[in-house]
Amino acid sequence: MQKELDNLKDVMNIEKKNLEMAFYECDKFNTMCYEKDVELKVFEKIHEELKAR
């Protein structure tokens, strides 16, 4: 019984680390998307300014 509990505890710890890594990757992806969105807005503004000339 104790061995089964220990195995379950190990599995839960592994899954917790996997979940933490997934959250980290999601945050990293969101940051990258935000940065690309900012770049796109800058280029759109430059494009509009060039068209206005």
C-alpha positions, 0 to 999 in steps of 0.5 A: 500500500505504501509503495502504491502511494509513493508511486502516485506521489511521484506521478503527481510530482511529475505531472505538476512539473509538466503543468508548470512547464506548460504554463511557462511555455504559454507565458513565453508564447503570449509574450512573443505574440505581444511583441510581434503585435507591437512590431506590427502596429509600428510598421502599420503606422509607418506604412500609413505615414508613407502612404500619406506623403 
